[in-house]
Amino acid sequence: MKRRTVLQAGAGLLVGGTVAAAPAAAAAPAADPTDGWTRTSFTYSWQKPWNLDLGDRHGDSGGVHRMWVYSSDEPFEEGSTTDPRTEMRWKNDYSTGGHMWDADVYLPAGTDGASFVQTLRTRRPSGTPATDIMLNVYNAGGGTVRRYDGTVLKSDAYDTWFNVKIAHQASSGTGTIKVYLDDSLVLTVADRGPATRYFKNGVYHHGSGRAEARFRNIAYWTR
């Protein structure tokens, strides 16, 4: 009687009387954060020192928006007590559903204590916070990106392009915010409760001296 060698899938190969290990299965590629989302058009208005022209604090060349401001600049409205800023105020307000801000970001060295993207809660219950999230950059560790002034999300952020995505699944109760840097999930937090909100990006300066941020490939996703 002839002997048969039966090899089960994944059990290896018979080589010269020795069973060789089967090659490891290739790891599945990581899911793109935008899988299942739809790219959506968006509009925006500008907020900049009220007594200056936009061109005094903004440049647009080759698809790159460059925004800067000085700590001595006026706020965006005469009589406001807020810090100076040059920002895109997105006009796609939302209260429920999935909404994602997406852009490549460049933060020049020396920018310290400035917010470069945030989610504003424009209509919200009295006594609740004005923002769901702010990403700030500080002059430490080669440029440190933090959630507000706390959780460190990235170091060595100065003078290099990196992608940022903020995905907000908003609801009538408490929603969820996820932050991706270069398509890797770095933060998952709850939002601050029901509100109507919108995205802003640019440079909202809480520090001293000059602050700048640059943006390209800006996109809006919904689901």
N, C-alpha and C positions, 0 to 999 in steps of 0.2 A: 504494500500500500504506500502510495506517495504521501509524504507529510506536507501539509499546507501551513504557511505562516500567514496569520490574519492580523493585519494592522488596523487598529481603530483610528479614526480621525483624531489628530492631535497627539497620538501615542508615540510618534517618532518613526524613523525609517530604519530598516534592517540593513546594516552595512557590514559585510564581511563577518556575519555571525554576531555582530554587536548592534544593539539598538541605539541609534543616535538620537539625541534630543531634537524634537521638532522645533523649527524656528518660531520665535515668539511672535504673536500677532502684533501688527503695527497698532500703536495707540491711536485712538480716534482723535481727529483734530478738534481743538477746543471750539465751542460754538461761538459764532460772532454775536456780540451783544445786540446787533440790530436784527438778528434772525426773528422773523415773525412780526417785525415792525414795518411800517410804510413811511417812506420819505414824503414829507409834506411841506408845502410852501409856507413861508412865514413873512411877516412884515415887521418893521421896527421904526421907532423914532429915536432921536438923539437927546441925550442929557449931557450938558457940558457947562462950564462956568458961564453964568448968565450974561456976563458983560463981554464975552469974547465970541468971535466967529468960530464955527466948527473947525475951519481950516487952521486955526491957531493951536488946536489940540488933537487933530486927527489927520492922518494921511492914508491914502489908498493907492497902492501900486502893485501891479502883478498879482492881483487877487488877495493881497495881504492888507488887512486893516490894522493900522498902527495908531494906538491911542496913548496919550500921556497927559499928566496933570502935575501941578506943583502943590505942595501943602499950603502955600500962601494964596492959591487961587480962590475965587469966590465959589459959593455953592451953585447948584443948577437953577435955583430960583432966588430972586432977590428977597432977602429977609429970612431965608431958610437957615436953620442952625446945623444942617447936615454937613458932612465932610465934602471936599471938592471931588469931582468925578468927570470922566469922559466915558460914557457908556451907551451901548445899544439897549434900548428898552423894547423888548419884544412885545408885539401887540396881539399875540395869540394867547389871550387869557384862558384859563381853564380851572375847573374845580374837581372834575373826576376823570378817570381814564388814564391811559398810559401816554406819557409825554417825555421825550428825550432831547436834550441839548447835546450837540456834538460839534467839536471843532479841534483843529490843531492849535496849540498855544505856544507862544514864545515869550519868555519873561527875561528881560535884560538884567544883567548883574546890577545890584545896588537897589533894585526895587524892593522896598521894605515896608511891610504893614499895609499892603493894598489887597483888596478883594478883586479877583478877576472874573469870577462868575458867581451868580447867586440866584436864588429863587425867592421872589418877593411875594408876600401875602398881602395883596392890595385890599381885599375885603375879607375881614376876619372877625371872629368874636372879640369883644372888648377885653383887653388885658392879656391877649395872646401875643406871641412874638411876631415881629415884622417879617422874618425870613424863615424858610424851612432849612436852608443850607447856604453857606458861603464858603468858597475856597479862597484862601488867602496865601500870600507868599511873604516869606521873611528872609532877611539877610543873614542866614546861618546855614551851615552845612552845604555850601555851594548853591544855596537857594532852596528853602524848605517850604513845601506846600502843605498846608494844614486845613483841616475842617475847622472853621473859625480860628481860634488861637490854640486849639487843643490837638486832636489826633493828627499825627504826622502821616501823610499819604505819599510823599515823595521827597527825596533829597537830590542834590546836584541837578536842580531844575533850571538853573540859570543858563541862558545863551544856548538853548537847544530846543528844537521843536518836539513836542510830545502831544499825543491825542488825549482829549478829555471827553468823557461821556457822562452825563448825569441823567439817569433814567428814573422818572418819578411815576409810580403807580398810585394815583390819587383816588380818594374815595370820600363818601359822605361822613366817614369816621376817621380813623387813623390810617394813613397810607404808608408806602415804603419808598425809600430813595436808595438807589444804588449808584456808586461812583466807579467808573472804569478809567484806568490810565493805560494807554496803549493796549486797549481791549482786554486788560486783566482787571478783574473785580478787586477793588481795594477797600471798599467800605459799603456796608449795608446798615441803614438806620431808619427809624420811624420818622415820618414827618411830624409836624406840630399841630395836627388836627385839621378839621375842615376849614377851607378858605378858598377864595378865588385868587389865583396867583399867576405869575408870569416870570420868564427867564430874563436875566440881564447879563451882559458881558461887556468887559471893558476894563477900566481901572477906577476903583472907588477907594480913595487914598485916606488911610487912617494914621499914616506915619508922618515923617518929616522929609523935606527935600522933594526930589522928583521921582515919580513912579511911571512905569510904562508897561503895557502889555500889547501883544500882537496876536492876530487871529487869521486863520485861513481855513478853507474847506468847511465853512460853517454850515451845519445842516440841522434840520428839525425832523424828528421821527414821532409817529403816533401809532397807537394800536387800541 
